[in-house]
Amino acid sequence: MVCHLNDSFDAAAGTKYASQASGLFQRTVLKWVALRTPLPWPHGVPTRPEMEQGRGGTPPSEWGADCAALSHRIAGFANLQNFGRHPIFGAMSRPDWCIWGYRHVDHHLRQFGV
């Protein structure tokens, strides 16, 4: 999960490729629900292959180093001004990306009871 989050923040920053899987529904309704409602994100939704461990995602290395890298990415993310394109939600504003970052990390921490 830590490496998946690292990969996802890299894609958000535009430094890692993520294949697109978007349509009108995903760019409008799904994006609005995911970013603007308090509904928890469902578990079991497939991620893009480039973010999935064992497919195209970065494999784990040393736990402390992976966690430190995630902490660094999260801290730097708050200062970004330019972003990539979300593979499902499409183009997003800086405030949308900040909400996404919080919700994505929260989703995975809750997944593991943290």
Secondary structure in CASP SS format (residue, H / E / C, confidence):
PFRMAT SS
TARGET T0000
AUTHOR 0000-0000-0000
METHOD secondary structure of the structure
MODEL  1
M C 1.00
V H 1.00
C H 1.00
H H 1.00
L H 1.00
N H 1.00
D H 1.00
S H 1.00
F H 1.00
D H 1.00
A H 1.00
A H 1.00
A C 1.00
G C 1.00
T C 1.00
K C 1.00
Y C 1.00
A C 1.00
S C 1.00
Q C 1.00
A C 1.00
S C 1.00
G C 1.00
L H 1.00
F H 1.00
Q H 1.00
R H 1.00
T H 1.00
V H 1.00
L H 1.00
K H 1.00
W H 1.00
V H 1.00
A H 1.00
L H 1.00
R H 1.00
T C 1.00
P C 1.00
L C 1.00
P C 1.00
W C 1.00
P C 1.00
H C 1.00
G C 1.00
V C 1.00
P C 1.00
T C 1.00
R C 1.00
P H 1.00
E H 1.00
M H 1.00
E C 1.00
Q C 1.00
G C 1.00
R C 1.00
G C 1.00
G C 1.00
T C 1.00
P C 1.00
P C 1.00
S C 1.00
E C 1.00
W H 1.00
G H 1.00
A H 1.00
D H 1.00
C H 1.00
A H 1.00
A H 1.00
L H 1.00
S H 1.00
H H 1.00
R H 1.00
I H 1.00
A H 1.00
G H 1.00
F H 1.00
A C 1.00
N C 1.00
L C 1.00
Q C 1.00
N C 1.00
F C 1.00
G C 1.00
R C 1.00
H E 1.00
P C 1.00
I C 1.00
F C 1.00
G E 1.00
A C 1.00
M C 1.00
S C 1.00
R H 1.00
P H 1.00
D H 1.00
W H 1.00
C H 1.00
I H 1.00
W H 1.00
G H 1.00
Y H 1.00
R H 1.00
H H 1.00
V H 1.00
D H 1.00
H H 1.00
H H 1.00
L H 1.00
R H 1.00
Q H 1.00
F C 1.00
G C 1.00
V C 1.00
END
